[in-house]
């Protein structure tokens, strides 16, 4: 269970908890009920984690049991359960028969039902119906999926939908979805060897290495500015996200090795964290 998901804890689970926590502190501004106190947030973090982790586990099982992904993981991530022989693709399929009703029950009990439904449908499209076959479509689905992964824990924490009131939370989530859709192919640079072997059409392989890197940097600059304007940040408050953006952009061009690209993906998570901290900076 750990090896299936561990590669995505830092870029999905932790940011989703951070997103839920930060926006719970300013819930009234998003029309999502009263602001939560720190004791209330600490009490609800296990439930946010449970929602996030079970949905991630389900997605990863769908993803890692596919033949082309098994071939890719044998090159890029041989320690994962299926290529290492700890789990078979058939056993992963049987686990999914348990996880689907479990995640549905949790969404009905804890909250985050609409994000769960959208995340599940887009996850099936991505993994089972060829959604990952096109680099551009893959990015769009990734953007929606990551946005739902963040919205779910926030709804669990507040007990309100992101569409409550004037739907400011939905607009904010939509900005992050667009951010992910235009920059998440950054993760594909580190896996280019395995993706090429598996015949996958990722944006770096379709566009070429340098143009794909330029497109990432353009997306970073665009959405840092859009998010800053959405929260009406003063220039001093923009310093942290701008520094994260510039650090990531520099590393992306100065170190194009596989370890360097893995570092860029970790720096992307830091940059996303600075975007998610913007509601507090606006205070």
Secondary structure, 3 states (H helix, E strand, C coil): CHHHHHHHHHHHHHHHHHHHHHHHHCHHHHCCCCCCCHHHHHHHHHHHHHHHHHHHHHHHHHHHCCHHHHHHHHHHCCCCCCCCCCCCHHHHHHHHHHHHHHHHHHHHHHCCHHHHHHHHHHHHHHHHCCCCCCHHHHHHHHHHHHHHHHHHHHHHHHCCCCCCCCCHHHHHHHHHHHHHHHHHHHHHHHHHHHHHHHCCCCHHHHHCHHHHHHHHHHHHHHHHHHHHHHCCCCCCCCHHHHHHHHHHHHHHHHCCCHHHHHHHHHHHHHHHHHHHCHHHHCC
